[in-house]
């Protein structure tokens, strides 16, 4: 999930739950609540006895309610666990031709890629994150280009040099990369 969409969804969910919880507490304490609010006092219940008995006669009602609540619980737990998932790879599995393997730290590969990318002509700054699976990593590259840099040439050199060196040195079959280029803003200076 995109980080911005994730934050917006979390914020909206939190606001709705906070407002509903605050209204329920206000009604339970006997404070003034709007006339349309379903619970206006501390003795009100979510489902009246008549409504509970009406739905009790339907054989599908309670299994549906339990299934919907279980699905909401599982979705909420998945969403919570997704917040703790790392977006970067901690280690990359490097296999040698003789079948032996080693682990390469993701940060080490990132720092080497950053160094090579920043050495390219026309690159002011580079940010690189390696993500994906340990056996099939992917690179997310952001380059800040100097005003005089050619984006096509810079992208070609990045693929031909930095990414190819990283792929061959780590023994990877492929190292797909998503590259975002941004031009550095050139501010005019006053010459006296």
Buried (B, 14 or more C-beta within 10 A) or exposed (E): EEEEEEEEEEEEEEEEEEEEEEBBEBBBEEEEBEEEEEBBEEEEEEEEEEEEEEBEEEEEEEEEEEEEEEEEEEEEEEBEEEEEEEEBBEBBBBBEEEEEEEEBEBBEBBEBBBEBBBEBEBBBBBEBBBBBEBEEBBBBBBBBBBEEBEBEEBBEBBBEBBBEBBBEEBBBEEBEBEBEBEBBEEEEEEEE
